[in-house]
Amino acid sequence: TGRSCEDPWVVASSLIGATRQLKFLVAVRPGLHQPSLAARMAATFDRLSGGRLLINLVTGGDRAELAADGVFLDHAERYAQSAEFIRVWREIVTRSHEGEAVDFDGRYLQVQGARLLFPPVQRPHPPVWFGGSSEPAHALAAEQVERYLTWGEPPAEVARKLADVRARAERLGRRVDFGIRLHVIVRETEDAAWHAADALISRVDDATIAKAQEALSRMDSEGQRRMAALHRGGASRSRAALEISPNLWAGVGLVRGGAGTALVGNPQQVAERIREYADLGIDAFIFSGYPHLEEAYRFAELVFPLLPRAVRQRLQGQGAAANGPIGEVVANVDAPSRLRAQS
């Protein structure tokens, strides 16, 4: 979602026509986007994709990258701004189905008469996904989002985070779903999987790790701090040092920011670890691998057959049909469908 990535909206848009069932989790960045513009982008994408958009609210944690993008708020202020942003975004998109406008006068954001003339397919709005490990992040998740995401920490730590967000949401009369972000290294045998994990970092020298960790330490992200604590700076690269929970390996985080853990093992072991997280209440898993395409094939061939039937059935779902826009907007005020309904 930052400068190390291609622009997510451009990339995702380029794939709409090449896919039928794939859903797109696309980032919005408070401070870089304005909520009215983000609402138009989301509604357009949702219509063109037939209702396949998911929104990833990203507050950011790399102060140098944020400064380069013109964002100079501290950690607490960024979360306060993000809370205002997603509140306004949700209201604009939700009210678009009835042709209503939104006024908002907050500390960080102000809009007057914000309207979205062409609503999205999904009602009331595309689901909002969000991850964060700090107290302000948990508060935002409980109040504003549909799905809370965590990086791959040991199950006991994940359980504590989920319990906190769940309890906060319940006090507000809300329900939040949960997801997890992990890498995967799966092979037909356990030995082969751990050999692949060792090979992945075999050419990373101490100087590279030190440089990466020094850069990551400047972030003010609680999630990044928790990832770094798992591998303890890479003092040792042995399996004993980096296997922080059964089949959960922290080696990726030696040089990668963000999600720094991988499930490593044979198909049965990986499937069992997935079930352990699912038992905590997680029903969305975001996986990746190195190289990504090859690991995706391995996962599909080796792990998919071991997943519960309900999970495999969900993979066969279809997206909704697009519903417009049709006609011409009149004087930048009314959508043709609204005028047609009033006539």
N, C-alpha and C positions, 0 to 999 in steps of 0.2 A: 504493500500500500504506500510505500515511500519512494524515495529516489532510486532505491535499488531495484525497483520493479517497473515494468511497463505500466502505462496508465490502465487501471482496471476497467473503466467504462468503455474505452476504445477496444480493448482486447475482448471483453465479454460481448460487445455488440457485434464484433466480427464473427462470432461463433453462433449467433442465433440461427442463421439459416442452415448451418451445418449440423444442427442437433434437433432432437425432437422431445426428449424426456429430461435431459440434463438441466438442473437448476443452477442459477448463477448467484453466488454470494459475492456481492460487489460493494466495495468500500465507499463510504462517505466520510469526509474529514471536516469536522467543525473547525472553522478558522480558515480553511481553504475554500469550502463551499458555503454558499448562503442557503438557508433552508428552502426558500422559494425556488431557487434554481435546482437544488437537489430534488425537490418534489417533482418538478417537470421532467427531469432526467429519469427519475424512477418510474413515473407514470408512463412515459413514452416507451421505456425499455420493457415494462411489464406488458403493455399492449402488444408490442412487436414480437415478444417472446411467447405470447399466449399464457401469461400469468406465471412465469418461471423465475421471477426475480426474488432474491433475498437480500436484505440490506445489512451490511456489516458496518456498524458504527465504530470508528477508530479514533480514539482520543489522542494517541501518539505518546511516545515516551523518550524519543531521541531529541534532546534539546538543541543540538547542533543542526539536525535536519529541520526541526520546526522553525528555528531562527532563519534558516535559508529560505523557508517558505513564507516568512513574514509573521510567524506566530511566536510571541514573546511572553505568553502567560506561563505562570508556574503550574505545578502539578494540580494543586487544589482548584486554581482558576480554570484550568483546561476542563476539568470534570464539571465544574459549574457551568461553563459555556456549553459543553456537550449536552448537559441536561436541558438547557434552554433550547438548543438546536433541535434535538430530537422531539421535544414537546411541540415546537412550532411545526416541524416537518410532519409529524403525525396528524396534527390538527388540519393542516392544509390539505393533505391527501385524503383524510377521512371526510372532511366537509365537501370535497370536490364532488362526491357522489350525489350531493343535494344542491350543488351550485352555490354554496355559501362561502363567504370571505372570512378571513382571520385577521384580527388585530392583536398585537402583542407588544408590550413595552417592558422589556427585561433589563437586567444589568448589562448584558453583553449583546443582546439582539433586540431589534425593533422592526416590526413590519406593520403596515397599514393597508388594509384591504387586499391582503394576499389571497389570490384565487388560483385555482388550477382548473382550467376549462375542459381538459380531457382527462377523466379519471382513469386509474389503472384497472386492470381486470380484477385483481384481488381486492376483497373487501375485509375490513375497512381500508387496509393498506398492505403493501408487501411486508412480510414479517421482518422485524428488526432483531438482528443477532449482535452480540456484544460480549467482549471479554475484558477482564481486569481483575486484579487480585487485591487492590487496596480497599480501604473502607469506603471512600467515595465511589469507587467502581461498583461495589456491592450494593450501595444505596441506589445508584443510578439504575442498575440492572433490575432491582426489585420493583422500582417505580415505573420504568419506561419501556423495557424490552420484552420481546416474546421468548428469546432463547439466550441463556447465559453460557458462554464458552470458557473453558479452562484449558491451559496447556497440560501436557501429560505429566503430572506429578504422581507419586505413589498413591494408590487407592485411598489410604487413610487420610492423606492430606486433601485429596479431591473431595472426599466425603464431608470433611469439615467445611470446605468452601461452599459446597452445594447446600449444606444444612443452613448456613448463615443466610445465603441468598433466599432460600426457600422460606425461612422464618420471616425475613423482612418482607417478602412479597405477601405472605399470608396476613401479616398485620395490616397490609394495605388492601386486603381483599382481592389480591391478584394471584395468578398462577404463572410461574416461569418454567419453561422447559430447559433442558440442559444438553450441552454438547461438549466434545473434547477434540483437541487438535494434537495429532501424533504422527510421527514417521513410522514406517514399517520396514523391517528386514526379515522376510520369511523365505525359508528354503525347505527342501524336503526333509532334511535332518537338522537337528539342533546344532550339531558341530558345524555344518555348512553355514548356518545362519550366523553363528558367532565368528566364524572365519571371515564372512563378508563384512561384518561390523568392524572387525579389526582392520581389514583391508581398506575400509572407507577412510580411516584416519591415519593409515600407515605412512603416508607421505607428508603429513602435517608436522612440521618441526616445532620445537619449543618456542622459538622466536615468533612464529606465526600465531601460536596460541596466546602468547603473552600480549602481542599487539592487539589481537581480537578482544581479549578480556579487558585490556585497558580501555579500549573504545567503548565496550559494553558497560563498563563500570561507571561511565559518565552519564548514563541514562538515569532518569528519575522514575523508572518503571518498577513498581513492586513485583510484577510478574517476572521481569528480567532478573531482579535480585534473587528471586526464589529459584529461577532456573540455574543461575550461577552457583548457588549454594549446593545444588545437587552434585555437581562434578568437582567442586572445591578447587577450581582453577586448573584442573588437569595435572595435579601433582603426580598422579599415576594414571596410566592409560590401560591398565589391566582390566579384565572383566570383573574381578573382585572389587575394584575401586569404582567402576562406572555402572555396574548393574545395581541400581539403587533400590530395586524391588524385583521380584521374580519376573524375568524377561523384559524389564524396563531399563533401557540403556541410556545414559546421559552423555554419550560421546559426541552426538551431533552438536550439542551446545558449547563444545570447546571452541568452535569458530563461527557458529551461526547464532545470530540474535533471534529472539522470539522462541518459537517452539523448538526445544532442544533435546527432546527425548524420542526414543524409538522403541517399538515393540520388536523384540528379536527372538526368533525361535522357529520351531517347526510349525506346520499348520495347526495342529491340535493345541499347541501352547499359545499361539497368537489368538486363536478363537476363544480359548479359555480366559485369557486376559481381557478380551473384548467383553465377554460375558460378565466378568467381575465389575468392569466399569458400568455395564448396562444395569447390573443389580443395584448400583447406587442411584439409578434414576436417569442415566444418560441414554438418550436414544438417537443422537446424531453424532457421527464420527467423521472427522475430516482427516483423511490419511494422505500421505505423500511418501515418496521414496527416491532413492538415488541409484541409477537414473530413473526418472519418474515413470516413463512409459513401460520399461521393462519390469519395474516393481509392481506396476498396476496389473500387468498381465499375470505375474506370479500370484498376486493377491487374489485375482479373480479365479484363477485355476485351482489354487491350493486352499484358500480360506473360504471363499463364497459357499462352496458345498457344505461347509460345516456350520454355517450360520443358521439361526432359527428360521423356520419356514416363513414366519410373519415378516422378517427382514427381507427375505428374497422376494416376497410378494410385493412389498413396498417399492422395490426397484422396477416394477412393471407398470407403475402409475403413469398416467398421461397428463399433460398440461391442459389448461383451459383454453378456450378459443378467444382470439382477439376480437374486440368490439368497436373498432374505429381508430382514429376519427374519420368521419365522413362529412364532406361539405366544407364550407369556409367560415372562419370566425368573422363575426360582424364587429368592425371597429375596435378590435382587440378587447372586447367586453364579453360577448356571449358566444358559446359554442353552438353550432347549428343544431345539435341534438336537443339542447335546452330550448331553443326557439321553436323547434318542431313540436316539443312536448307542450309548449304553452299555447300553440295555435289551435 
